[in-house]
Amino acid sequence: MSTLALRFAGPLQSWGVASRFAWRTTTSTPTKSAVVGLLAAALGWERDADLSDLAALRFGVRADQPGVRVRDFQTAHHGDTGVSMPLSYRFYLADAVFLAAVEGDDQLIEALHAAIKRPHFLPYLGRRSCPPSQPVNIGVRTLGLNEVLRQEPWLASEWYQRRERRTRVALDMQIEVAPGTRGSDLQRDQPVTFNPRHRRYDLRAYHNETIEITNPHGKQVRENPPRQAVTAHPAHDPTIGLEAV
C-alpha cells in the first residue's frame, strides 16, 4: 500500500456536501467525493464511469491554512427568455491550503500519480470557478495515510507561517476509518456514482484529530517579555499643508 499526497491551494475553494437549491454551502475541508471526482477527471473518466476502485481508496485531509469563509450573492437571467432566475448564495473558503491524501493499492496510486501530473480534464477546487494556484501533485509516499498526514511539512503560505510565530503549531485532521468505528463521525460524501441522472453518495466514517507540526518560520516566544516604553505619536493636523484662503 502507498499514499498519494495532494496540495489544494487557491484564492477560493468550495467543498459542498448538502447544497440545495439557492444555498450552495461549503464544508471546512475538502470532501472525499470531490477528491475522487478530481482524480477521475484526471484519468479522463466520464461521469457515468464505474467509481468502485477510486471509492475504495482511504481518504484523509489536513487543514494547513483553514482560510476564511466568504459568501457570494449572485443574480442571473435566463439566457433565452431574459426571465430573472432565483437569487442564490454561494459560500467559499478564501486563502485556504489543505494537504489531502489517498491510500490504496500501489499500482492504482501510481496510475493516479501519473494522471494528476498530466490530467485529462482541468482540476479545480470543488467548483469550476476555483482553479488551484499551485501544483496539486506532491508525490507518492511509501507510507500509510496517517503517517503521511503527520509527517509532511507544513504547506501553509509563508506569510501565514510567519504570522503564527510559534515553533510548533496545531493542525486539524480528518481521517477516514472503518464504518462503525467507535467515536467516529459520519458524512454523506462516499461517492457511488456521479451519473447526473442518479448521482448517489453513501455515508463515510471519519475521525477528527489534531497534531502538532514544526513551523519553519517560528520563533521562540519569551515568557513575560520586558515592557517597552510607549512612544507618543506627535500631534498631526491634516490641514496644515493647505494654503490660506
Disulfide bonds with the S-S distance in Angstrom:
none
